[in-house]
Amino acid sequence: MTIAARWFIRMMPERIKNYMKKNDIHFLFPGHYSGNNLESPQRVTDIKNMCREILDGERKPTTSNGNSGGMSMMVEDNGVRINFSSQSGMK
């Protein structure tokens, strides 16, 4: 993964959290919203931390459970699941 990609993954959640705070936004509705999956500032922080841990080698992914849009690997914690391809998502 390139340095630019690592920077993007680490910095975008902070930008999103700052935007939410500045504009008094309490929840985001992701494109796959299904009734109880609101994106709160805490969830943004959880996603950021999980991505950092994967990139730093502190967290190991598991094989996807098959319900992941074709992505072969996943990490799941704190009610958050991140799916990614083992071929392009992490080297």
Secondary structure, DSSP 8 states (H G I E B T S, - for coil): --HHHHHHHHHHHHHHHHHHHHTT---B--TT--SS--B-HHHHHHHHHHHHHHHTTSS--EE--S-STT--EEEEETTEEEEE-TTTS--
